[in-house]
Amino acid sequence: MKLALKIWRQDGPKDPGRMTRYDIDGVSEDSSFLEMLDLLNEQLIAKGEEPVAFDSDCREGICGMCGVVINGEAHGPERTTTCQLHMRSFKDGDEIVIEPWRADPFPVIKDLVVDRSAFDRIIQAGGFISANTGSAPDAHATPVPKDDADRAFMAAECIGCGACVAACPNGSGSLFMGAKITHLGELPQGQPERDARVIAMTEEHDHLGFGGCTNLGECTRACPKGIPLNVISQMNADLRHAGYGRR
């Protein structure tokens, strides 16, 4: 395949960015999107040019490190992570526009690499659970209704990639936050700090500059793990239960 790539290049957080065009040939349709970028970087290095900086780690759709905006869509045209997107999703001769996540709380470090530590700070604000777990308990020691367990497992699938923020017109992290709150809120171990956790995480989310949720649903459509919008409803219900806004 022969492709025309328009890639966001930015030398550092405070440097101006620019779109740069690269023509690349010999791309296999069986290669992943990141492997295509690897091929481009090999060619740039061979010519003595600066390679394109981008994030990746596991390349198995697990860690959430690899997110970029492809032709205006977070992670690209398929519901999957960028590393699991294959070039068969594109056609020979296509022009592909590649940009970093666009959100104030995710500042660009270099090129396609952004700082997503804001998500870590939201998790830290939630704190730890105070339940004394001791040694590993038997699996059946604490009964959990199956519906609750299923919802907790569903919410725990969130990999914190940030696609929800990149896709949201408001730059909201509500889907991420709702998934983390629902994950613990559905389990017995998460009950002691349930009210304090949702308030602390919400306040940190807003403090970091994420936008508010207006239920447009772009976040769940972009989520590679298919986290549903109702985790945000659960988060809002927990906020009401905790008396948030009435203090």
N, C-alpha and C positions, 0 to 999 in steps of 0.2 A: 504494500500500500504506500502511496505517496500522499503526504499530508502537509497542510500549511498550519503551523502553530503560532498563535498570538499569545505570548506569555507575559504576565506581569513581572517586571524586574524592578527590584528596589534594593539598594545597597545596604541600607540600615533603617532603623526605626524612624529617624528624623530626616532621612534623605527623601527627595521627591522620587516618585515611581513613574514608570513608563511601560507602555506595551511594546514588546519587541517581537518581530516576526522571524520565525525559523521555518525553513523548508526541510522536510525529512523524507527520505525514501527508504524502501526496504523493510517496512514495518509489517510483521506477521500479524494476521488477524487473530491468531491464537495467543499472542502476547498480551499481558496485562497492561493497563494504562501506565503503571509505574515502570514497567519494563520498557515501554516506549520512551518514557522520560530518561531512563537509564541509557538507552541507545542514543538519544539526543545528546546527553552529557558526554558520552564517550566521543562523539563527533566534535563537540565543542572543545573538549580537552585536547584532542588531537590537533586542533587548529590553534591552540594556545589561547582560547577564550575561556571566560569564567563560566563554569557549569551552573545550571539552574538549581537553586537550593529548594528542596522540598522535604517534608517530613514523611518518615515511614519507619516501621519497626517490624511487627510480626508478618505483615503481608498475607494474613490469613483472615482478615475481616473481624479480628477480635479486639485489637488494642485501641482503635479509633484515632491513631496518629496521622493518618494519611489524607485527611480531608482537603479538597480544593473545590473551587467552583468551576464547572466545565460547561461552557456555552450557557451560562446563566443559571445552571442548576447545581445545587450542592451534591457532590459526589458524581454528578453526571446524569445521563438519561435513564439509567437503570436504578432500581431500589437496591442498592448494595454499597459497600464502601469503595473508595477509589481504587484500592489495591485489588479488589475483586472484579472491577470493571474491565472487560476485555475489549480489544480493538475491533472485534467483530460487530460491536455496537455502532461502528462508524463505517463510512464508505470511502473507497479510494477517491482522492481528490478533495476530501472534506477540509474545511477550515475549522479549527478547534480553538476556542478562546479559553485560556486557563488563568484563573485568578485566585488569590487567597480568600479565606473567609473575610467577609466585610462586616465588622462590628466594632464599635469603640472599645469594648472590654477585651477584644482580641487584637492587640496591636501587632502590626507586621514586624517581624524580626529581620527577615531578609527574603526577598522574592516571594515564594509561596508559603514560607514558614511563618506561623503566627504564634503568639504567646497565649496559651489557653489556661494559664495557671489561675485565672479567675474562677474556673470550675472547681479547682482544688480548694480555693478559699471558701467557696460556698459549702463544700463538703466539710471543711474544718469547722465552719461556723455551727454545723449541726452537732458537733461533738461526738462523744462516744456513748454507748449504752452503759448503764450502771449495773446491769444484771451480771451477777457473779457466775460465770460459766464453768469455772474450775476445769477439770479435765474434759475431754470430749465426751458428751453425753450419748446415751443410746438414741438412735434415730426416733424411736417412738416415745421417748421420755416426756416430751412436751407435746401433747396433741394439738394439731393445727387443722382446722376444717379445710377440706380440699379446695373449696372455692378461694379461700384466703391464701392458701399456699400457691395456687395457680396464679393469682394476681401478683403475689410477691415475686414469683419466678419470672413472670412476664415483665414486671418493672425492672427487675435486676438485669435484664438483657441489655439495658442501656450501656453503651461503651464510652459515653462522654466525648464523642467525636466533635460535637459542636455544629453539626449540620442543621439542627433545629434553629440555632441562633442565626446562622448564615442565610437560611431560607426565610426567616421571619422578617416581614417589612419593618417591624418595630425593634428588631434585634433582641427579642425576648429569650431568656433561658428557661421559660416556665416548663417546657416539656422535660428538659433534663432534671430540673428541680422537682417537678411532680413525680418523676420516675423514682428518684432517690427517696423522697418522702413516703411514697406509696410502698416501696420495697420494705422499709423498716416498719411502717405503720400497720402493715397487714400481719406482722408477726408478734407473738407475745413478748419477745425480747425487746421490741421497740416501743412498748407502751409507756414505761416510766417517764421518759423525756419527750413524749410525742408532741405535747403542746409547745414546750420550750424549743424543740428542734425546728418545727415549722416556722415559728416566729423568727428565730435567729437566722435561718437560711434565707427567708424572704427578705429580711432587712439587709443582709449581706449582698444578696442579688441586686437589690435596688441601689445600694451604696456603690456597687461596682459599675453602675451605669447601664445595666441591661434594661431594655424597654419592657413595657407592660404587655400582657396578653390580651388580644381583642378577638380571639377565637376564629381566626381566619383559616387555620388548619394547614398552613404551609409547612409547619414544623413536622407534623406526623407524616405528611406525604414525602418529605425528604429523609425521614429517619430510616437508616439502613436496617434497623431491627424492628421497624413497624410498631414502635411504642404508640399506643392509642391516645387520643386527646383526653380521654376520661381520667387520666392520671392528674391532669390539671384541675379537673372538677373535684377530685379527691383532695388535692392540696388546698383548694379554696374551702372545702368543707372542714378540713382540719384547722384552717385559719379562723373560720367562724367559731368552731368549737373552742379554740384557744382564746377567743375574745379579742383577736387582733383588730386594731382600729377603734376599739371601745375604751382603750386605756387613757 
